[in-house]
Amino acid sequence: MTPGGAVTRETLAALDAADPLARFRERFALPRDVVYLDGNSLGAMPRAASRRVAEVAEREWAEGLIRSWNDAGWIDLATRIGEKIGRIIGAAPASTIVADSTSVNLFKLLAAALRLRPGRRVILSEAGNFPTDLYIAQGLAALLGEGHELRSVAAESLPAALDESVAVMMLTHVNYHTGAMHDMAALTAQAHAKGALALWDLAHSAGAVPLALASAQADLAVGCGYKFLNGGPGAPAFLHVAPALQAQIRYPITGWLAHAAPFAFEPGFRPATGIAAAAVGTPPVLSLACLECGVDIALEAPMEILRAKSLAQSDLFMRLIEERCAGAGLAIVTPREEQRRGSQVSLRHPDAWPIMQALIARGVIGDFRAPDVLRFGITPLYLRYAELWDAVEALRDILATEAWRDPRYAARRAVT
């Protein structure tokens, strides 16, 4: 298939046959007759994960018992996997650790950032940022009081909003709603020019797009393990602190595994050196075992090839939508420019909710984001080109026949 050439399912199947990433598909447990386009919300399960969890449970836990904290290396899992994720996000060595949830890590780093910039009381963010990030910032500002505030502006207004009152700029690198991607290096430089720190949420970036935190001079970052890193539902999150900040940063939660000598059981807190000070409590070993399986696959897949396939697949998906679903009321909201989009395609339609439910009923799994967005994740490790044809054909038929009007698709569920 060439740009502008005819697209058929056969031409796409030929692309799959020549795909250098095709071998990774078999590394994931995916149901037959399902087109999975929601890996940007929950990644597919690596086949190795179930085997690894069984090994941890049946041998390391059942037989090794508490000895496995030493003998099986459980106590080192958070730093070991953190180092691996650091390589994926282009971070300096010893600057990334797995800990807690994304929200808890965000609270820790925002509070630490405000302390690093005394006299500045503003957290600057994008109005369209992921709501939980805004909620965390709002809660922290309310807790601190004394003029602390979250200031949210439109994405295009961020440079102008950076001034001497801003302590930290908090942004999600790839927008959850639209898939739009910020220029991390440029915005970080603009924050630094005003004396502010830059904190990046990599939830929709890590494992999906090329990242270079060290060269971008990003100060702080958080991210989750269950989307493009395929770490499993509720997988532990990670955080990053640039080496230049590690000696001076102080965290608002000081748990025992952040202590310089956790098993000395001293009554007073002494922070560990380096990124270890960002830990809090006991790591969830079974969840970490799953996460490491996904991270190892992400490390094995060359990012430049993955990104090229992601862009090709999202271009193809948008082209097919325009050609096959013309006049059906869909609007593409994801940026067309390659440097401005992540690894998803978002479509707007006034009846997005029932349309997505009808799609899911046909085995094409994406998700819905209020108020009117159908969201489709592009996951090159296991998504085939021909599956995009199948997804668009299902969508085309649902729109043409108005199958989405079936009352069963109108009922809202707890998770959208």
C-alpha positions in Angstrom: 0.0 0.0 0.0 1.3 3.4 -0.9 0.2 6.8 0.4 -2.9 7.7 -1.6 -3.1 4.2 -3.1 -6.1 2.0 -2.8 -6.7 0.5 0.6 -8.2 -3.0 0.9 -8.2 -5.6 3.6 -5.8 -7.5 1.4 -3.3 -4.7 1.2 -3.4 -4.3 5.0 -2.9 -8.1 5.5 0.2 -7.8 3.3 1.5 -5.1 5.6 0.9 -7.4 8.6 2.9 -10.1 6.8 5.9 -7.8 6.4 5.6 -6.2 9.8 8.9 -6.3 11.8 6.9 -6.2 15.0 4.5 -9.0 14.1 6.3 -11.5 16.3 5.3 -9.6 19.4 1.6 -10.3 18.9 2.1 -13.9 20.1 3.6 -12.6 23.3 0.2 -11.4 24.4 -2.9 -13.3 25.4 -5.7 -11.8 23.3 -9.2 -13.2 22.7 -9.9 -14.5 19.2 -12.4 -12.4 17.2 -11.7 -9.3 19.2 -10.1 -6.1 17.9 -8.5 -4.5 20.9 -8.2 -0.8 20.6 -8.1 0.1 24.3 -4.5 -0.6 25.2 -4.1 3.1 26.0 -6.4 2.4 29.0 -5.5 -1.1 29.9 -2.8 -3.0 28.0 -3.2 -6.6 27.0 -1.8 -9.3 29.2 1.7 -10.6 28.4 1.5 -14.4 28.3 4.6 -14.5 30.5 2.7 -12.6 33.3 0.5 -15.5 34.3 3.5 -17.9 34.4 5.5 -15.4 36.4 2.8 -14.7 38.9 2.3 -18.5 39.4 6.1 -18.8 40.0 6.1 -16.0 42.5 3.0 -17.4 44.3 3.7 -21.1 44.2 7.5 -21.1 44.7 8.8 -17.8 46.0 5.8 -17.2 48.4 4.5 -20.6 49.2 7.9 -22.2 49.6 10.2 -19.4 50.2 7.9 -17.5 52.5 9.5 -14.4 54.1 12.9 -15.6 53.0 12.1 -14.5 49.5 12.4 -10.9 50.3 16.2 -11.7 50.3 16.5 -14.9 48.4 14.2 -14.0 45.5 15.2 -10.3 45.5 11.7 -9.0 46.3 13.2 -6.1 48.2 15.0 -4.9 45.1 12.0 -5.1 42.7 11.0 -1.5 42.8 14.4 -0.1 42.0 15.2 -2.8 39.5 12.0 -2.3 37.5 12.4 1.5 38.0 15.8 1.3 36.2 14.2 -0.5 33.3 11.4 2.0 33.0 14.0 4.8 33.2 15.6 3.4 30.0 12.2 3.4 28.3 11.6 7.1 29.2 15.1 8.2 28.4 16.0 9.1 32.0 19.4 9.2 33.6 20.4 6.1 35.6 19.2 5.9 39.2 16.5 8.5 38.7 13.4 6.4 38.4 11.6 4.1 40.9 8.4 2.1 40.9 6.1 3.1 43.8 2.5 3.7 44.8 -0.1 5.0 42.3 0.3 7.8 39.8 -1.9 10.0 41.9 0.1 9.4 45.1 3.3 10.0 43.2 1.9 13.2 41.8 1.0 14.4 45.2 4.5 13.6 46.5 6.3 15.4 43.7 4.0 18.5 43.6 4.5 19.0 47.3 8.2 18.6 46.9 8.3 20.9 44.0 6.5 23.7 45.9 9.0 23.3 48.7 11.9 23.6 46.2 10.5 26.9 45.1 9.7 28.8 48.3 7.8 32.0 47.8 6.1 30.7 44.7 2.6 29.3 45.2 1.2 28.5 41.8 0.9 25.1 40.1 0.4 25.7 36.4 -1.5 23.2 34.3 -3.5 22.8 31.1 -7.3 23.1 31.5 -7.7 19.9 29.5 -5.3 17.9 31.7 -6.4 14.5 33.0 -8.9 15.4 35.8 -7.3 13.4 38.5 -4.1 15.3 38.1 -6.1 18.5 38.5 -7.9 17.1 41.5 -4.6 16.2 43.2 -3.2 19.7 42.6 -6.5 21.3 43.9 -6.4 19.2 47.0 -2.7 20.0 47.7 -3.3 23.7 47.3 -6.3 23.6 49.6 -4.2 21.6 52.2 -1.3 24.1 52.1 -3.5 27.2 52.0 -1.6 30.6 52.2 -2.3 31.5 48.7 -1.4 28.2 47.0 -3.4 27.6 43.9 -3.8 25.6 40.8 -3.9 27.8 37.7 -5.3 26.1 34.6 -5.1 27.6 31.1 -5.6 26.6 27.6 -2.7 24.6 26.1 -1.8 27.5 23.7 -1.6 29.9 26.6 0.9 28.0 28.7 4.0 29.9 27.6 2.4 33.3 28.4 1.1 31.9 31.8 4.6 31.0 33.0 5.7 33.8 35.3 7.6 34.3 38.6 4.6 33.1 40.6 4.7 29.6 39.2 6.6 27.0 41.2 5.9 24.0 39.0 4.3 23.4 35.6 2.4 20.1 35.7 1.4 18.7 32.3 0.4 15.3 30.8 2.7 14.7 27.9 0.0 13.1 25.7 -3.6 14.3 26.4 -5.9 11.5 27.4 -8.9 13.0 25.6 -7.5 14.1 22.2 -4.2 12.3 21.9 -2.4 15.7 21.4 1.2 15.6 22.4 3.1 18.5 24.0 6.7 19.5 23.0 8.4 18.4 26.2 11.8 20.0 25.6 10.4 23.3 24.5 7.9 23.7 27.4 10.4 22.5 29.9 12.9 25.1 28.7 10.2 27.8 28.9 9.4 26.8 32.5 13.1 26.9 33.4 13.5 30.3 31.9 11.0 31.6 34.4 12.5 29.7 37.3 9.8 27.1 37.5 10.1 23.3 37.6 8.6 21.0 35.0 6.6 17.9 36.0 5.4 15.5 33.3 2.7 12.9 33.6 3.8 10.1 31.2 0.7 7.9 31.6 -0.1 8.0 27.8 3.5 8.2 26.7 5.7 5.6 28.4 6.0 2.7 26.0 4.1 4.5 23.3 6.2 7.4 22.0 9.9 8.2 22.1 10.9 9.9 25.3 14.1 11.6 26.4 13.6 13.0 29.8 17.3 13.6 30.4 18.0 15.5 27.2 14.8 17.5 27.7 16.0 18.4 31.2 12.7 17.4 32.7 12.8 17.8 36.4 10.1 15.4 37.6 7.8 12.8 36.1 5.2 10.3 37.0 3.5 7.5 35.0 1.4 4.4 35.3 2.3 0.8 34.5 -1.0 -0.5 33.1 -1.4 1.2 29.8 1.3 0.9 27.1 3.6 -0.9 29.6 1.1 -3.7 29.8 1.6 -4.2 33.6 -1.9 -5.3 34.5 -5.0 -3.7 36.0 -3.9 -1.3 38.8 -0.2 -2.0 38.2 2.2 0.0 40.3 3.2 3.4 39.0 6.6 5.1 38.7 8.2 8.4 39.4 11.3 10.2 38.2 13.4 12.8 39.8 16.3 14.4 37.9 19.7 13.6 39.5 20.4 17.3 40.1 17.4 17.6 42.4 17.8 14.4 44.4 20.0 15.8 47.1 17.7 18.7 47.9 14.3 17.3 47.4 12.1 16.4 50.4 8.9 14.4 50.1 5.7 14.9 52.1 5.3 11.2 52.8 8.3 9.6 54.6 7.7 5.9 54.9 10.0 3.2 56.2 11.4 2.1 52.9 12.4 5.6 52.2 14.6 5.5 55.3 18.4 5.4 55.0 18.3 2.1 57.1 14.8 0.7 57.0 15.6 -2.3 59.1 17.4 -0.4 61.8 13.9 0.6 63.0 15.1 4.0 64.3 12.4 6.2 65.8 13.4 9.2 63.7 13.4 9.5 59.9 16.6 9.8 57.9 16.0 9.9 54.2 17.8 7.4 51.9 20.1 8.9 49.3 19.0 9.3 45.7 15.8 8.1 44.2 15.3 5.5 47.0 14.0 8.4 49.2 10.9 8.5 47.0 9.7 5.1 48.2 7.1 4.8 50.9 5.8 1.4 51.9 6.1 -2.2 51.2 6.1 -2.9 47.4 3.3 -5.1 46.0 5.3 -8.1 44.8 2.7 -9.9 42.8 1.8 -6.8 40.9 5.4 -5.9 40.3 6.0 -9.4 38.9 3.3 -8.7 36.3 4.6 -5.2 35.5 8.2 -6.5 34.9 6.9 -8.8 32.2 5.3 -5.9 30.3 8.3 -3.7 30.8 10.7 -6.3 29.5 8.7 -6.6 26.3 8.7 -2.8 25.9 12.5 -2.8 26.2 12.8 -5.5 23.6 10.8 -3.7 21.0 12.8 -1.0 19.1 11.1 2.3 19.8 11.8 3.8 16.4 10.1 0.9 14.7 7.2 1.0 17.2 6.7 4.7 16.7 6.8 4.4 12.9 4.1 1.7 13.0 2.0 3.7 15.5 2.0 6.7 13.1 1.3 4.6 10.1 -1.6 2.8 11.8 -3.1 6.0 13.2 -2.8 7.7 9.7 -4.5 4.6 8.2 -7.3 4.6 10.8 -8.1 8.3 10.2 -8.0 7.8 6.5 -10.4 4.9 6.6 -12.7 6.8 8.9 -12.9 9.6 6.4 -13.3 7.3 3.4 -15.6 4.7 4.8 -17.6 6.7 7.3 -18.0 10.0 5.4 -21.2 11.9 6.2 -21.9 9.9 9.4 -21.2 12.8 11.8 -17.8 11.8 13.0 -15.1 14.4 13.6 -11.4 13.5 14.1 -10.1 15.5 17.1 -6.6 14.0 17.2 -3.9 16.2 15.6 -2.8 15.2 12.2 0.8 16.4 12.6 3.0 13.5 13.6 5.0 15.5 16.1 1.8 16.6 17.8 0.1 13.3 18.5 0.6 10.3 20.7 -0.6 6.8 20.0 -4.4 7.1 19.9 -7.2 8.4 17.7 -10.1 10.2 19.2 -13.4 10.8 17.3 -16.2 13.1 18.3 -19.9 12.2 17.8 -23.0 13.4 19.7 -24.0 9.8 20.3 -20.5 8.5 21.1 -21.6 6.5 24.1 -24.1 4.1 22.5 -22.0 3.9 19.3 -19.0 2.7 21.4 -21.3 0.2 23.2 -22.5 -1.2 19.9 -18.9 -1.5 18.7 -17.9 -3.4 21.9 -20.8 -5.7 21.4 -19.3 -6.6 18.0 -15.9 -7.3 19.4 -14.3 -4.0 18.6 -13.1 -2.6 22.0 -12.4 1.0 22.4 -13.7 3.4 25.1 -15.7 6.5 25.6 -14.7 9.8 27.2 -17.3 12.3 28.2 -19.0 14.2 26.8 -18.8 12.9 23.2 -15.5 11.1 22.4 -14.9 7.7 21.0 -11.3 6.8 21.9 -9.1 4.2 20.1 -5.7 3.2 21.3 -3.0 2.3 18.8 -0.8 -0.4 20.3 1.7 -1.5 17.6 3.1 -4.4 19.7 -0.1 -6.4 19.1 -2.4 -4.5 16.8 -2.6 -5.6 13.2 -3.2 -3.4 10.2 -6.0 -5.6 9.0 -7.8 -5.2 12.3 -8.1 -1.5 11.7 -10.1 -2.3 8.5 -12.3 -4.6 10.5 -12.9 -2.0 13.2 -13.8 0.7 10.7 -16.2 -1.6 8.8 -17.9 -2.4 12.1 -18.2 1.3 12.9 -19.4 2.0 9.3 -22.2 -0.6 9.6 -23.3 0.6 13.0 -23.6 4.1 11.8 -25.3 3.2 8.5 -27.9 0.9 10.1 -28.2 3.0 13.2 -27.7 -0.1 15.3 -26.5 2.0 18.1 -30.1 3.1 18.7 -30.8 -0.3 20.3 -31.9 0.6 23.9 -29.4 -1.8 25.5 -26.6 0.4 24.3 -28.0 3.5 26.1 -27.5 2.2 29.6 -24.4 3.8 31.3 -22.0 1.6 33.2 -19.7 2.4 36.1 -16.5 2.3 33.9 -16.7 3.9 30.5 
